[in-house]
């Protein structure tokens, strides 16, 4: 009897989970919250950006582990990752330029989702036995839906899925392989050396807890994002005459599909929609429930304020970085060639910037992957603490470091697909909680903005 094709079975399950129902639920929740919150991602974005600029200094006398900016940087360290380079290239290569439009749209509605998740994370956070903040979907599911028979099960399910994604999925194998491969190709650094250095750095940072992770994230995230975006802007600036045609191609392809061209085999509208939305969600993680875990660590008093700050993470990740990557791929026509993934993005940059373009993408990929490892380590740690208490944190970290050390030498496709499945399953309990707690989100938001308006109209009476 022929052996069971486990990989094939898991791939089918993965495609089913990340099929139309989940994508509709993710985007639908974002659309509902956008309506409920009165287009908060448009009308309150300027305020949110001002908060980000003033968020480096933590609020005095407020509970929390790190500043709001550090919490945002930690969340961005996990979301601004290989998906911004590889994920965008995959979406356009498979779904055509129209996928970029749907990626943008998913991120737009995802901003309302991210705001809501982070608001709830701060509102329902707790302090663990070590005196550190613990929050995220597992806590607002359990505490926000207290009394509901399903709340404890959903909270435990989210935490279980989160630990598995951190250990065997987004946080480890793909990131380590991306770093090792990039270092080997660009700088001819042996795999063993790269793996050893990564392991030591990860151990040094993660064993120092959220404060050290956040300190590194605050340093690396703005640096790596600025450098990469600058490279994109230079390419776009040198090809300004192609922008109108590029934008027209993106919009037309989003609604009519893309004909076969060069090495591109063609794609219909539904494929563009599916690839754009799924890759966009993978990149910014809005609705998956991971980023709110970092938001809960912020030293901030009002949940809505941190919600606004966290909302900018989706804006920066997808609407800025991913959209720029996609624009560069389309402007340079590299999406029509035979290359895919990071190789396609490197080729696009090298067309305009020669060898410097290769280095921008390679170094960007290495930094993006490394910070993703750090961010997901923290997410997994908080999920572990929820399930097993603080006694489970150190064993979890040691296992995480061990996996990082061995990840460069493993090609476990089954584990990667399994992690992809669990990643999708994370979203389900989180989205249920967001919809069930919609009145809390609405009430907190109204109360916060009413207070702001009162302080603005009565500046003398407002607290200093």
C-alpha positions in Angstrom: 0.0 0.0 0.0 1.4 3.4 -1.0 2.4 5.7 1.9 0.2 8.4 3.1 1.0 11.8 1.5 1.0 13.8 4.7 2.3 17.0 3.0 -0.4 16.8 0.3 -3.1 16.3 2.9 -1.8 19.2 5.0 -1.5 21.4 1.9 -5.2 20.8 1.1 -6.2 21.6 4.7 -4.0 24.8 4.5 -5.7 25.9 1.3 -9.1 25.2 2.8 -8.4 27.2 6.0 -6.9 30.1 4.0 -9.7 29.9 1.5 -12.5 32.4 0.8 -14.4 32.0 4.1 -11.5 33.1 6.4 -10.5 35.9 4.0 -14.1 37.1 3.9 -14.2 37.0 7.7 -10.9 38.8 8.1 -11.8 41.6 5.6 -15.4 41.6 6.6 -14.5 42.2 10.3 -12.3 45.1 9.1 -15.1 46.6 7.0 -17.6 46.3 10.0 -15.2 47.9 12.4 -14.4 50.6 9.9 -18.1 51.5 9.7 -18.6 51.1 13.5 -15.7 53.4 14.2 -16.6 56.0 11.6 -13.6 55.6 9.2 -11.1 56.0 12.0 -8.2 55.1 9.8 -8.9 58.2 7.7 -10.1 60.8 10.1 -7.9 59.9 13.0 -4.7 58.9 11.1 -3.1 62.4 11.5 -3.7 62.2 15.3 -2.3 58.7 15.4 0.9 59.7 13.5 1.3 62.6 15.9 1.1 60.2 18.8 3.8 58.0 17.2 6.1 61.0 17.0 5.5 61.7 20.7 5.5 58.2 21.9 9.2 57.5 22.5 8.9 58.7 26.1 6.7 56.5 28.3 3.9 58.0 30.3 5.0 58.7 33.9 3.2 56.7 36.6 1.4 54.5 34.2 1.5 50.7 34.2 3.4 49.0 31.5 6.8 47.6 30.5 7.9 49.8 27.6 7.0 53.1 25.9 4.2 53.1 23.3 6.8 53.6 20.6 8.8 50.6 21.8 5.6 48.5 21.8 4.9 49.6 18.3 8.5 48.9 17.2 8.2 45.4 18.8 5.0 44.8 16.8 6.6 46.1 13.6 9.6 44.0 14.2 7.4 41.0 13.7 5.2 42.3 10.9 7.8 44.2 8.8 9.5 41.0 7.7 10.2 38.8 4.7 6.6 39.2 3.7 7.4 42.7 2.6 9.9 41.4 0.1 9.0 37.8 -0.6 5.3 38.0 0.1 4.7 41.0 -2.2 6.7 39.4 -5.0 4.7 36.1 -4.6 1.4 37.9 -4.7 2.2 39.8 -7.9 3.9 36.9 -9.6 0.9 34.7 -9.0 -2.0 37.1 -9.0 -0.7 39.9 -11.3 -0.4 43.6 -10.6 -4.0 43.7 -9.5 -3.1 41.8 -6.3 -1.4 44.9 -5.1 -4.7 46.8 -5.1 -6.4 44.1 -3.0 -3.4 44.1 -0.7 -3.8 47.8 -0.2 -7.5 47.5 0.4 -7.1 44.7 2.9 -4.6 46.8 4.8 -6.9 49.8 4.8 -9.7 47.9 6.5 -7.1 46.0 8.6 -6.2 49.3 10.2 -9.5 49.4 12.0 -9.0 45.8 13.0 -5.6 46.6 14.4 -6.9 49.6 16.3 -9.6 47.5 17.9 -7.3 44.6 18.8 -4.8 46.8 20.5 -7.4 48.8 22.4 -8.8 45.6 23.8 -5.3 44.3 24.6 -4.6 47.3 26.8 -8.0 47.3 28.4 -7.9 43.7 29.5 -4.2 43.2 30.2 -3.0 41.8 33.5 0.3 41.6 35.5 2.0 38.2 35.6 3.8 36.7 38.6 7.1 38.3 37.5 5.5 41.8 37.5 5.4 42.1 33.7 2.4 43.0 31.6 0.5 40.2 29.9 -2.2 40.9 27.3 -3.5 40.1 23.9 -6.4 38.1 22.5 -6.1 35.3 25.0 -6.7 37.8 27.8 -9.5 39.9 26.2 -11.2 36.6 25.2 -11.1 35.2 28.7 -11.6 38.5 30.7 -13.8 40.4 28.2 -16.1 37.5 27.5 -16.1 36.3 31.1 -19.2 34.2 31.9 -19.4 32.9 28.3 -19.0 29.1 28.3 -16.7 29.2 25.3 -14.4 32.0 26.5 -11.8 29.9 28.3 -11.7 27.4 25.5 -11.2 30.0 22.8 -8.5 31.8 24.9 -6.6 28.6 25.4 -6.9 27.7 21.8 -5.5 31.1 20.7 -2.6 30.8 23.1 -1.9 27.2 21.9 -1.9 28.2 18.3 0.3 31.2 19.1 3.0 29.1 20.8 3.1 26.7 17.8 3.3 29.5 15.2 6.2 31.1 17.2 8.1 27.9 17.6 7.6 26.2 14.3 6.3 28.8 11.9 6.7 32.5 11.2 9.2 33.1 14.0 11.8 30.5 13.3 12.4 28.3 10.2 11.5 30.7 7.4 13.4 33.6 9.0 16.5 31.7 9.8 16.6 30.2 6.3 16.1 33.6 4.7 19.1 35.1 6.7 21.4 32.1 6.1 20.6 32.0 2.3 21.0 35.7 1.9 24.3 35.8 3.7 25.6 32.9 1.7 24.6 34.4 -1.7 25.5 38.0 -1.1 28.6 37.7 1.2 29.6 34.0 0.9 29.3 33.5 4.6 29.1 29.8 5.6 25.8 28.5 6.8 27.2 27.2 10.1 28.7 30.6 10.9 25.5 32.5 10.1 23.4 30.1 12.2 25.8 30.4 15.1 25.8 34.2 15.1 22.0 34.3 14.8 21.6 31.9 17.7 23.9 33.9 20.0 22.3 37.2 19.1 18.8 35.8 19.6 19.8 34.3 22.9 21.3 37.6 24.1 18.3 39.7 23.2 15.4 37.4 24.1 16.8 36.2 27.4 16.8 39.9 28.4 13.0 40.0 28.2 10.6 42.5 26.6 12.7 45.6 27.6 15.8 44.3 25.7 13.7 43.1 22.7 11.9 46.5 22.6 15.3 48.3 22.9 16.7 46.4 19.9 13.5 46.8 17.9 13.5 50.6 18.5 16.9 50.8 17.1 16.6 48.4 14.1 13.0 48.9 12.9 13.3 52.6 12.0 16.8 52.0 10.5 15.9 49.1 8.4 12.5 50.4 7.2 14.0 53.9 6.3 16.9 52.4 4.4 14.6 50.1 2.4 11.9 52.7 1.7 14.6 55.1 0.6 15.8 52.6 -2.0 12.3 52.2 -3.2 11.8 56.0 -3.4 15.0 56.4 -5.5 13.8 53.8 -8.0 10.3 55.3 -8.2 11.8 58.8 -8.5 14.0 57.8 -11.4 10.9 56.3 -13.1 8.3 59.0 -12.4 7.1 58.9 -16.0 6.0 55.3 -15.6 3.9 56.0 -12.5 0.5 56.8 -14.2 0.8 53.7 -16.4 1.8 51.6 -13.4 -1.2 52.8 -11.3 -3.6 52.2 -14.2 -2.2 48.7 -14.7 -2.7 47.9 -11.0 -6.3 49.2 -10.9 -7.3 47.6 -14.2 -5.8 44.3 -13.4 -7.6 44.3 -10.0 -11.0 44.2 -11.8 -10.3 42.6 -15.1 -7.5 40.1 -14.4 -4.0 40.1 -16.0 -3.2 38.6 -19.4 -0.2 36.3 -19.9 3.0 38.2 -20.6 6.6 37.1 -20.7 7.2 34.6 -17.9 3.8 35.5 -16.3 1.1 32.9 -17.1 -1.8 35.2 -16.6 -4.3 35.5 -13.7 -8.0 36.1 -13.2 -9.7 38.6 -10.9 -10.4 36.0 -8.1 -6.8 34.9 -8.0 -5.7 38.5 -7.8 -8.1 39.1 -4.9 -7.1 35.9 -3.0 -3.3 36.5 -3.4 -3.5 40.2 -2.6 -5.7 39.8 0.5 -3.9 36.7 1.9 -0.4 38.1 1.4 -1.4 41.5 2.8 -2.8 39.9 5.9 0.3 37.7 6.2 2.4 40.8 6.1 0.6 43.1 8.5 -1.1 40.4 10.6 -4.2 42.5 11.2 -6.9 40.2 12.6 -4.5 37.4 13.4 -4.1 38.7 17.0 -0.3 38.7 17.3 0.5 42.5 17.3 -1.9 43.3 20.2 0.3 41.1 22.5 3.1 43.7 22.1 0.6 46.6 22.4 -0.4 45.3 25.9 3.2 46.0 27.2 2.9 49.7 26.5 3.1 52.3 29.3 -0.2 54.0 28.3 -3.3 54.9 30.3 -6.0 55.0 27.7 -6.6 51.9 25.6 -7.8 54.0 22.6 -4.5 55.9 22.5 -2.5 52.8 22.1 -5.0 51.5 19.6 -4.3 54.6 17.4 -0.6 54.1 17.7 -0.8 50.4 16.8 -3.0 51.2 13.9 -0.1 53.0 12.2 1.8 49.7 12.2 -0.6 48.3 9.5 -0.3 51.6 7.6 3.6 51.6 7.6 3.9 47.8 6.9 1.5 47.4 4.0 0.3 50.7 2.7 3.8 52.2 2.7 6.5 49.4 2.6 4.5 46.7 0.7 3.0 49.1 -1.8 6.4 50.6 -2.6 7.9 47.1 -3.1 5.0 46.2 -5.4 5.4 49.5 -7.4 9.1 48.8 -7.9 8.4 45.3 -9.2 5.8 46.6 -11.7 7.7 49.7 -12.8 10.8 47.6 -13.6 8.7 44.9 -15.3 10.5 42.3 -13.3 7.2 40.6 -12.4 7.0 39.3 -16.0 10.3 37.4 -15.8 11.1 33.9 -14.6 12.3 34.9 -11.2 10.2 34.7 -8.1 10.3 35.7 -4.4 13.4 37.5 -3.1 15.2 36.9 -6.3 12.6 38.9 -8.2 12.8 41.8 -5.8 16.6 41.8 -5.9 16.5 41.8 -9.7 14.1 44.7 -9.7 16.4 46.8 -7.5 19.5 45.9 -9.5 17.9 47.0 -12.8 18.0 50.6 -11.5 20.6 50.6 -8.8 23.0 47.9 -10.1 24.9 46.1 -7.4 23.8 48.5 -4.7 20.2 47.3 -5.3 21.1 43.7 -4.5 22.7 44.8 -1.2 19.7 46.9 -0.2 17.4 43.9 -0.7 19.8 41.4 0.9 20.6 43.5 4.0 16.9 44.5 4.3 15.9 40.9 4.2 18.4 39.9 6.8 17.3 42.7 9.2 13.6 42.1 8.5 14.0 38.3 9.2 16.1 38.9 12.4 13.6 41.3 13.9 10.7 39.0 13.1 12.5 36.3 15.1 12.6 38.7 18.1 9.0 39.8 17.8 7.6 36.3 17.5 9.7 35.1 20.4 7.9 37.6 22.6 4.5 36.6 21.3 5.2 33.0 22.0 6.5 33.8 25.4 3.3 35.6 26.4 1.1 32.7 25.0 3.3 30.3 27.0 2.8 32.3 30.2 -1.0 32.3 29.7 -1.0 28.5 29.4 1.6 27.5 31.9 2.4 30.5 34.1 5.8 32.2 34.4 7.5 28.8 35.1 7.0 28.0 31.4 8.8 31.1 30.1 12.5 30.0 30.4 11.9 26.5 29.0 10.1 28.1 26.1 12.9 30.5 25.4 15.5 27.7 25.5 13.5 25.6 23.0 13.1 28.7 20.8 16.9 29.3 20.7 17.5 25.6 20.0 15.1 25.7 17.0 16.8 28.9 15.7 20.2 27.2 15.9 19.0 24.1 14.0 16.6 25.9 11.7 19.1 26.7 9.0 19.8 23.0 8.4 16.2 21.8 8.3 13.8 21.7 5.3 10.7 20.5 7.0 8.0 21.4 4.6 5.4 19.5 6.7 6.1 21.7 9.7 5.9 24.9 7.6 2.5 24.0 6.2 1.3 22.9 9.6 2.4 26.3 11.0 0.6 28.0 8.2 -2.6 26.1 9.2 -2.2 27.1 12.9 -1.5 30.7 11.9 -4.9 30.8 10.2 -6.5 29.1 13.1 -5.2 31.9 15.4 -7.4 34.4 13.6 -10.7 32.5 14.3 -11.0 33.0 18.1 -9.6 36.5 17.8 -12.2 37.6 15.2 -15.0 36.0 17.3 -13.8 38.1 20.3 -13.5 41.3 18.2 -17.1 41.0 17.0 -18.4 39.9 20.4 -16.7 42.9 22.1 -17.7 45.4 19.5 -19.8 47.4 22.0 -16.8 47.7 24.3 -14.6 48.9 21.4 -17.2 51.5 20.4 -17.8 52.7 24.0 -14.0 53.1 24.7 -13.5 55.0 21.5 -16.4 57.4 22.1 -15.4 58.0 25.6 -11.8 58.8 24.6 -12.6 61.2 21.8 -15.3 62.9 23.9 -12.6 63.5 26.6 -10.2 64.8 23.9 -12.8 67.2 22.6 -13.6 68.4 26.1 -10.0 69.1 26.8 -9.6 71.0 23.6 -12.6 73.2 24.2 -11.6 73.8 27.8 -7.8 73.8 27.8 -7.5 75.5 31.2 -9.5 72.8 32.9 -7.8 70.0 31.1 -5.2 67.9 33.0 -1.6 68.7 32.4 
